[in-house]
């Protein structure tokens, strides 16, 4: 199991397709909005939650899935990358604590703003 500090150090690199192990756990009425690659894992934003699929072990066949329901988000902030700082950041304050996610320059932080805002506001 990854600890919160490991989750907070993940960087979303670029958009990708939703993996089957995440599609399988979507509930009735839930749909994937966008998915992002990390180095070896996948993060999926749905209309109800943020899902992080964490591949473990040498083969990556063992998968742990984390869920942050939008209803648990108390506040969030986003920071776009500047001229010299290429990564953007997204911080989520939840009932479980604060999560900080780094976003590669290929990830549109404002798109994430719109998706998250449309479901928590």
C-alpha positions in Angstrom: 0.0 0.0 0.0 1.4 3.4 -1.0 1.4 6.0 1.7 0.0 9.5 1.3 3.5 11.0 0.7 3.9 8.6 -2.3 0.5 9.6 -3.7 1.4 13.3 -3.3 4.6 12.8 -5.3 2.9 11.3 -8.3 3.1 13.3 -11.6 0.4 13.0 -14.2 2.3 12.9 -17.5 -0.3 12.8 -20.2 -3.8 11.8 -21.1 -4.4 8.1 -21.8 -7.2 5.5 -22.1 -9.1 4.2 -19.1 -7.7 0.7 -18.1 -10.1 -2.3 -17.8 -9.5 -2.7 -14.0 -10.9 0.8 -13.5 -13.8 0.4 -16.0 -14.8 -2.7 -14.0 -15.2 -0.7 -10.7 -17.3 2.2 -12.0 -20.8 2.3 -10.4 -24.1 2.8 -12.0 -24.3 6.3 -13.5 -20.5 6.9 -13.2 -18.5 7.7 -16.3 -14.8 8.3 -16.8 -14.1 11.9 -17.9 -10.3 11.7 -18.4 -7.4 9.4 -17.5 -3.7 10.2 -17.0 -0.5 8.2 -17.1 2.0 8.4 -14.3 5.3 6.5 -14.6 3.6 3.2 -14.3 0.2 3.9 -12.8 -3.1 5.5 -14.0 -5.3 8.2 -12.5 -8.9 8.5 -13.7 -11.2 11.4 -13.1 -14.9 10.4 -13.2 -18.1 12.3 -12.6 -18.0 11.1 -9.0 -14.4 10.6 -7.9 -10.6 10.5 -8.5 -9.4 7.0 -8.9 -5.7 6.1 -8.8 -4.7 2.6 -10.0 -1.4 1.7 -8.4 0.5 -1.2 -10.1 2.7 -3.1 -7.6 5.4 -5.6 -7.7 7.9 -6.4 -10.5 5.3 -7.6 -13.0 2.7 -4.9 -12.1 -0.1 -7.5 -12.1 -1.1 -6.7 -8.5 -3.1 -3.5 -8.6 -4.3 -1.4 -5.6 -7.0 1.1 -6.4 -7.4 4.4 -4.4 -10.6 6.5 -4.5 -11.1 10.1 -3.5 -14.9 10.8 -3.7 -15.7 14.4 -4.8 -18.1 14.6 -1.9 -15.0 14.4 0.5 -13.3 17.3 -1.1 -13.5 20.4 1.1 -11.4 22.7 -1.0 -9.0 22.5 -3.9 -6.4 24.7 -5.6 -4.6 24.6 -8.9 -1.4 26.3 -10.1 -0.4 26.5 -13.7 3.2 26.1 -14.7 5.1 29.3 -15.5 7.8 30.1 -18.0 10.5 28.4 -15.9 8.4 26.0 -13.8 7.0 23.5 -16.3 4.9 21.5 -13.9 1.5 22.5 -12.7 0.0 21.4 -9.3 -3.3 20.4 -8.0 -4.0 20.3 -4.3 -7.1 18.7 -2.8 -8.1 19.2 0.8 -10.3 16.2 1.8 -11.7 14.7 5.0 -8.7 12.3 4.9 -6.1 15.0 4.5 -4.4 17.1 1.8 -3.2 15.6 -1.4 -0.8 17.3 -3.8 -0.6 16.1 -7.4 2.0 17.3 -9.9 0.9 17.8 -13.5 3.3 17.6 -16.4 3.2 20.4 -19.0 1.2 18.1 -21.3 -1.6 18.1 -18.8 -4.2 20.9 -19.1 -4.6 22.0 -15.5 -7.6 24.2 -16.4 -9.4 21.2 -17.9 -9.0 19.5 -14.5 -10.3 22.7 -12.8 -13.4 22.6 -15.0 -14.0 18.9 -14.4 -13.5 19.0 -10.6 -15.4 22.3 -10.2 -18.4 21.0 -12.2 -18.8 18.1 -9.8 -18.0 19.6 -6.4 -19.6 23.0 -6.7 
